[in-house]
Amino acid sequence: MLRSFSAITFIFLIAVTGILQSANAQSSLKIAKLKYGGGGDWYANKTSLPNLIRFCNSELKMNINPVEDVVEVGSPDIFTYPFVHMTGHGNVVFTDAEAQNLRNYLLSGGFLHIDDNYGLDQFIRREMKKVFPELSFVELPYDHQVYHIKYNFQEGLPKVHEHDGKQPQGFGLIWQGRLVCYYSYETDLGNGWEDQSVYGDPEEMRRKALQMGANLLSYAFMIL
């Protein structure tokens, strides 16, 4: 299953190194939204990533390209993005080839953020088992670095939208001590990143959501 891992790792690191080296001059460091099959609305929250990028560039001087890309699960292009964001409300289906490609990407240094936009949970847990049959999502403790790397969240994820009124939870897939996938549940961070006119959320709530997103991006770039 992992016979091509070393070559893929090398290609991924070379590609990302080139991106980082030219980022200051060209803003060519890019992030992407994940396009997947199964009928779920992978394209939801159209203003969320552009707003998160704008926030990170302004507040943390990250110099990310302001235009998000879209990348398919099975595409070799996924290896050019250090951070991939996934959202939606409904069904998700990965083919075996897509699951293998996503696994290789994550083992090679990539980072996946899954944001449940309400209704994704049962499907993404099933499909990520195809990617990592040997791993299960574990809830991250509040002292995990992802909650403190740039902005401090002493009680974990901020609550953006109510949905079922449950406490927000942050789950992770951890491979050999490295967090390769972060799954935000019962919070809807992506909604908090959207234009204020979309949901009318208070500015304080939106800022907390953006700060948590900035932590995720900062963590993903740190572990390259």
C-alpha beads as a LAMMPS data file, in Angstrom:
LAMMPS data file: protein, C-alpha beads

224 atoms
223 bonds

1 atom types
1 bond types

-500.0 500.0 xlo xhi
-500.0 500.0 ylo yhi
-500.0 500.0 zlo zhi

Masses

1 110.0

Atoms # bond

1 1 1 0.000 0.000 0.000
2 1 1 2.802 2.424 0.893
3 1 1 5.480 1.257 -1.563
4 1 1 5.618 4.706 -3.251
5 1 1 5.656 6.687 0.016
6 1 1 9.323 7.723 -0.102
7 1 1 9.127 9.054 -3.636
8 1 1 5.869 10.854 -2.928
9 1 1 7.316 12.370 0.240
10 1 1 10.303 13.676 -1.689
11 1 1 8.145 15.186 -4.427
12 1 1 5.818 16.787 -1.879
13 1 1 8.641 18.358 0.100
14 1 1 10.371 19.668 -3.015
15 1 1 7.106 21.194 -4.284
16 1 1 6.236 22.846 -0.979
17 1 1 9.801 24.080 -0.469
18 1 1 9.661 25.782 -3.847
19 1 1 6.342 27.368 -2.969
20 1 1 7.604 28.661 0.361
21 1 1 10.803 30.040 -1.144
22 1 1 8.907 32.100 -3.691
23 1 1 6.010 33.096 -1.432
24 1 1 7.439 36.419 -0.300
25 1 1 7.852 37.657 -3.855
26 1 1 4.786 36.186 -5.513
27 1 1 2.250 35.276 -2.804
28 1 1 2.294 31.812 -4.382
29 1 1 1.712 29.838 -1.195
30 1 1 -1.759 28.462 -1.837
31 1 1 -4.384 26.529 0.056
32 1 1 -7.286 24.579 -1.374
33 1 1 -10.813 23.373 -0.778
34 1 1 -11.364 19.635 -1.225
35 1 1 -13.766 18.465 -3.934
36 1 1 -15.213 15.028 -3.217
37 1 1 -17.885 12.679 -4.545
38 1 1 -21.035 11.301 -2.977
39 1 1 -23.382 14.237 -3.471
40 1 1 -22.396 16.378 -0.499
41 1 1 -21.971 20.117 -1.001
42 1 1 -18.187 20.323 -0.910
43 1 1 -18.487 23.833 -2.376
44 1 1 -20.329 25.310 0.646
45 1 1 -19.202 28.499 2.422
46 1 1 -17.983 30.335 -0.645
47 1 1 -16.526 33.337 1.206
48 1 1 -14.970 31.432 4.095
49 1 1 -11.489 30.569 2.808
50 1 1 -10.913 33.936 1.085
51 1 1 -11.792 35.667 4.370
52 1 1 -9.542 33.355 6.379
53 1 1 -6.677 33.999 3.965
54 1 1 -7.247 37.742 4.206
55 1 1 -7.229 37.558 8.003
56 1 1 -4.014 35.529 8.122
57 1 1 -2.265 37.781 5.641
58 1 1 -3.299 40.894 7.565
59 1 1 -2.853 39.692 11.140
60 1 1 -0.030 37.160 10.810
61 1 1 1.720 38.316 7.598
62 1 1 1.404 34.868 6.058
63 1 1 1.414 36.062 2.446
64 1 1 -0.960 33.376 1.155
65 1 1 -2.348 33.750 -2.353
66 1 1 -5.746 35.441 -1.877
67 1 1 -7.485 33.081 -4.302
68 1 1 -8.332 29.623 -2.968
69 1 1 -7.888 26.624 -5.236
70 1 1 -10.126 23.591 -5.576
71 1 1 -8.492 20.175 -5.609
72 1 1 -10.044 16.731 -6.083
73 1 1 -9.334 13.975 -3.573
74 1 1 -7.649 11.752 -6.135
75 1 1 -5.666 14.429 -7.935
76 1 1 -1.852 14.484 -7.818
77 1 1 -2.181 18.259 -7.514
78 1 1 -3.112 17.828 -3.853
79 1 1 0.598 17.430 -3.067
80 1 1 1.208 21.092 -3.933
81 1 1 -0.943 22.337 -1.027
82 1 1 0.316 22.286 2.563
83 1 1 -3.253 22.843 3.814
84 1 1 -6.523 21.481 2.421
85 1 1 -9.934 22.402 3.826
86 1 1 -13.020 20.193 3.576
87 1 1 -16.606 21.098 4.413
88 1 1 -20.192 20.172 3.597
89 1 1 -23.511 18.990 4.981
90 1 1 -24.102 15.615 3.353
91 1 1 -22.753 12.411 1.894
92 1 1 -19.061 11.810 1.191
93 1 1 -17.652 8.927 -0.838
94 1 1 -13.961 8.246 -1.495
95 1 1 -12.983 5.614 -4.032
96 1 1 -10.166 3.281 -3.060
97 1 1 -7.774 5.221 -5.288
98 1 1 -8.859 8.535 -3.762
99 1 1 -8.455 7.195 -0.235
100 1 1 -4.953 5.992 -1.089
101 1 1 -4.049 9.357 -2.625
102 1 1 -5.303 11.239 0.425
103 1 1 -3.418 8.891 2.721
104 1 1 -0.191 9.420 0.795
105 1 1 -0.720 13.183 0.913
106 1 1 -1.196 13.198 4.691
107 1 1 1.715 10.840 5.343
108 1 1 3.894 13.027 3.145
109 1 1 3.416 16.132 5.273
110 1 1 0.056 17.472 4.122
111 1 1 -2.650 18.637 6.497
112 1 1 -6.427 18.231 6.186
113 1 1 -8.954 20.325 8.074
114 1 1 -12.470 18.849 8.039
115 1 1 -15.200 21.224 9.178
116 1 1 -18.618 19.683 9.804
117 1 1 -21.111 22.108 8.314
118 1 1 -23.850 20.093 10.061
119 1 1 -24.663 16.631 8.722
120 1 1 -21.188 15.556 7.629
121 1 1 -20.223 13.538 10.703
122 1 1 -21.506 10.052 9.924
123 1 1 -20.121 10.148 6.404
124 1 1 -16.680 11.567 7.056
125 1 1 -15.964 9.162 9.892
126 1 1 -16.798 6.260 7.576
127 1 1 -14.696 7.566 4.693
128 1 1 -11.652 8.503 6.765
129 1 1 -11.575 4.875 7.913
130 1 1 -10.791 4.046 4.282
131 1 1 -7.868 6.442 4.457
132 1 1 -6.573 5.292 7.840
133 1 1 -8.164 1.963 8.797
134 1 1 -5.706 1.677 11.683
135 1 1 -6.582 5.075 13.196
136 1 1 -9.628 6.572 14.897
137 1 1 -10.466 10.179 15.618
138 1 1 -9.436 11.171 19.129
139 1 1 -10.579 14.313 20.910
140 1 1 -7.618 16.630 21.366
141 1 1 -6.917 17.976 24.858
142 1 1 -7.239 21.710 25.369
143 1 1 -3.508 22.044 25.918
144 1 1 -2.725 20.756 22.417
145 1 1 -0.552 23.140 20.416
146 1 1 -3.236 23.682 17.809
147 1 1 -5.218 25.695 20.382
148 1 1 -2.303 27.933 21.377
149 1 1 0.155 28.269 18.501
150 1 1 -0.899 31.871 17.695
151 1 1 -4.108 32.569 19.620
152 1 1 -5.024 31.028 22.963
153 1 1 -8.188 28.953 23.248
154 1 1 -8.098 27.706 26.806
155 1 1 -11.333 25.737 26.387
156 1 1 -10.780 24.448 22.881
157 1 1 -12.921 25.354 19.903
158 1 1 -15.120 28.439 19.977
159 1 1 -18.840 27.819 19.444
160 1 1 -20.027 29.522 16.248
161 1 1 -23.461 28.048 15.418
162 1 1 -25.743 26.086 17.697
163 1 1 -27.010 23.214 15.551
164 1 1 -27.887 20.618 18.222
165 1 1 -26.639 22.768 21.088
166 1 1 -23.770 20.381 21.861
167 1 1 -20.344 21.441 23.026
168 1 1 -17.875 21.981 20.179
169 1 1 -15.255 19.268 19.847
170 1 1 -11.955 19.070 18.022
171 1 1 -10.877 15.611 16.883
172 1 1 -7.633 14.529 15.320
173 1 1 -6.031 11.712 13.401
174 1 1 -2.519 11.279 14.732
175 1 1 0.128 9.410 12.779
176 1 1 3.394 8.642 14.581
177 1 1 2.865 11.564 16.928
178 1 1 1.908 14.055 14.209
179 1 1 -1.555 15.540 13.825
180 1 1 -2.326 14.983 10.139
181 1 1 -6.061 15.729 10.148
182 1 1 -8.092 18.033 12.369
183 1 1 -11.869 17.639 12.483
184 1 1 -13.954 20.485 13.945
185 1 1 -17.375 19.284 15.082
186 1 1 -20.439 21.088 16.482
187 1 1 -18.989 24.537 15.889
188 1 1 -19.075 25.329 12.144
189 1 1 -15.882 27.349 11.908
190 1 1 -16.400 27.887 8.183
191 1 1 -19.659 29.714 8.823
192 1 1 -17.777 31.998 11.177
193 1 1 -15.295 32.780 8.414
194 1 1 -18.037 33.805 5.988
195 1 1 -18.891 37.426 5.159
196 1 1 -20.751 39.024 8.044
197 1 1 -23.778 39.568 5.785
198 1 1 -24.247 35.829 5.215
199 1 1 -25.256 34.862 8.763
200 1 1 -25.179 38.129 10.675
201 1 1 -22.886 36.680 13.337
202 1 1 -21.465 39.109 15.909
203 1 1 -18.037 40.419 14.973
204 1 1 -16.509 38.983 18.151
205 1 1 -17.722 35.510 17.195
206 1 1 -16.394 35.869 13.664
207 1 1 -13.018 36.992 14.961
208 1 1 -12.715 33.993 17.270
209 1 1 -13.552 31.669 14.373
210 1 1 -10.932 33.361 12.192
211 1 1 -8.352 33.157 14.964
212 1 1 -8.950 29.430 15.344
213 1 1 -8.626 29.026 11.593
214 1 1 -5.369 30.967 11.737
215 1 1 -4.135 28.525 14.390
216 1 1 -4.911 25.620 12.077
217 1 1 -3.039 27.194 9.178
218 1 1 -0.105 28.096 11.412
219 1 1 0.085 24.534 12.716
220 1 1 -0.064 23.072 9.209
221 1 1 2.753 25.306 7.982
222 1 1 4.854 24.614 11.078
223 1 1 4.850 20.843 10.598
224 1 1 6.123 20.900 7.003

Bonds

1 1 1 2
2 1 2 3
3 1 3 4
4 1 4 5
5 1 5 6
6 1 6 7
7 1 7 8
8 1 8 9
9 1 9 10
10 1 10 11
11 1 11 12
12 1 12 13
13 1 13 14
14 1 14 15
15 1 15 16
16 1 16 17
17 1 17 18
18 1 18 19
19 1 19 20
20 1 20 21
21 1 21 22
22 1 22 23
23 1 23 24
24 1 24 25
25 1 25 26
26 1 26 27
27 1 27 28
28 1 28 29
29 1 29 30
30 1 30 31
31 1 31 32
32 1 32 33
33 1 33 34
34 1 34 35
35 1 35 36
36 1 36 37
37 1 37 38
38 1 38 39
39 1 39 40
40 1 40 41
41 1 41 42
42 1 42 43
43 1 43 44
44 1 44 45
45 1 45 46
46 1 46 47
47 1 47 48
48 1 48 49
49 1 49 50
50 1 50 51
51 1 51 52
52 1 52 53
53 1 53 54
54 1 54 55
55 1 55 56
56 1 56 57
57 1 57 58
58 1 58 59
59 1 59 60
60 1 60 61
61 1 61 62
62 1 62 63
63 1 63 64
64 1 64 65
65 1 65 66
66 1 66 67
67 1 67 68
68 1 68 69
69 1 69 70
70 1 70 71
71 1 71 72
72 1 72 73
73 1 73 74
74 1 74 75
75 1 75 76
76 1 76 77
77 1 77 78
78 1 78 79
79 1 79 80
80 1 80 81
81 1 81 82
82 1 82 83
83 1 83 84
84 1 84 85
85 1 85 86
86 1 86 87
87 1 87 88
88 1 88 89
89 1 89 90
90 1 90 91
91 1 91 92
92 1 92 93
93 1 93 94
94 1 94 95
95 1 95 96
96 1 96 97
97 1 97 98
98 1 98 99
99 1 99 100
100 1 100 101
101 1 101 102
102 1 102 103
103 1 103 104
104 1 104 105
105 1 105 106
106 1 106 107
107 1 107 108
108 1 108 109
109 1 109 110
110 1 110 111
111 1 111 112
112 1 112 113
113 1 113 114
114 1 114 115
115 1 115 116
116 1 116 117
117 1 117 118
118 1 118 119
119 1 119 120
120 1 120 121
121 1 121 122
122 1 122 123
123 1 123 124
124 1 124 125
125 1 125 126
126 1 126 127
127 1 127 128
128 1 128 129
129 1 129 130
130 1 130 131
131 1 131 132
132 1 132 133
133 1 133 134
134 1 134 135
135 1 135 136
136 1 136 137
137 1 137 138
138 1 138 139
139 1 139 140
140 1 140 141
141 1 141 142
142 1 142 143
143 1 143 144
144 1 144 145
145 1 145 146
146 1 146 147
147 1 147 148
148 1 148 149
149 1 149 150
150 1 150 151
151 1 151 152
152 1 152 153
153 1 153 154
154 1 154 155
155 1 155 156
156 1 156 157
157 1 157 158
158 1 158 159
159 1 159 160
160 1 160 161
161 1 161 162
162 1 162 163
163 1 163 164
164 1 164 165
165 1 165 166
166 1 166 167
167 1 167 168
168 1 168 169
169 1 169 170
170 1 170 171
171 1 171 172
172 1 172 173
173 1 173 174
174 1 174 175
175 1 175 176
176 1 176 177
177 1 177 178
178 1 178 179
179 1 179 180
180 1 180 181
181 1 181 182
182 1 182 183
183 1 183 184
184 1 184 185
185 1 185 186
186 1 186 187
187 1 187 188
188 1 188 189
189 1 189 190
190 1 190 191
191 1 191 192
192 1 192 193
193 1 193 194
194 1 194 195
195 1 195 196
196 1 196 197
197 1 197 198
198 1 198 199
199 1 199 200
200 1 200 201
201 1 201 202
202 1 202 203
203 1 203 204
204 1 204 205
205 1 205 206
206 1 206 207
207 1 207 208
208 1 208 209
209 1 209 210
210 1 210 211
211 1 211 212
212 1 212 213
213 1 213 214
214 1 214 215
215 1 215 216
216 1 216 217
217 1 217 218
218 1 218 219
219 1 219 220
220 1 220 221
221 1 221 222
222 1 222 223
223 1 223 224
